[in-house]
């Protein structure tokens, strides 16, 4: 059986060690102050289990990705 938590922990560890994290979008004020070293990942399964790793307790602005959720609701 697949160990989802271990997979997410491994991904979060790999991302924590990544040195080339890119640049935050400074043309959007909310994003200009984001720490580019933050990374969080979450998976929710159909049976209601939720697995998380990384900076999942950190609040963040979803900006343009919200359009995807809105489209999914339509």
N, C-alpha and C positions, 0 to 999 in steps of 0.2 A: 504494500500500500504506500502511496505517495505521502511523504511528510511535508505538508504545505508550510508549516511553521519553519522547519529547517531550511527549506528553499528560500523563503522570504528573508530569514536571518542571513543566509549566505549572500543574497543580493544586496541587502543593506550593508553588510561588511565590505563587500566589493566596492560599493558606491562610496563608503566612508574613506576608503583608501585611494579613490580616484583623484588625481591631481588636476586634470583638465576638465573642469566642471562648466566651462562656458562663461557667459556674461549675462547678468540679469538685465531684463528690459527696463532701461532707465527712462524711457519715454512715457512710461505709465508710473505715476507717483507712488502708488501702493507697492509696485514691484521693485522700484528703485532701491528700497531699503531692505530687501530680502537678502538673507545670508545665503550665498550660493553653495555653501557646504551642507545645507540641510537637504535631507532626502527621507521621504516616508513612502511606504507602500502598504496597501491593504487589499485583502481578498475576502469577498463574502461568497460563501457557497450556497447552492440552492436549498440546502437543509438548514440554513440560518447560522452556520458557524462563521465567525469573523476572525481572521488572522491578520496581525499587523507586525511591522518591523520598522526600525529607524525612528525618525522624528515625527511620529504619528500624532503626538500630543500638541504639536505646534500648529496654531491657527495660520491659515493662508488665504489669499485672495484667489478665487478660481478664474476670474477674468473671462477670456474667450472660450474656455472649455465649457462654460455654462451653456453655450449655444448647443452643444452636443446633447446635453441633458434635456434642454427645452425641445429640441427636435425629436428626441426619443419619446417625450410625453405626447407630442402632437401625433 
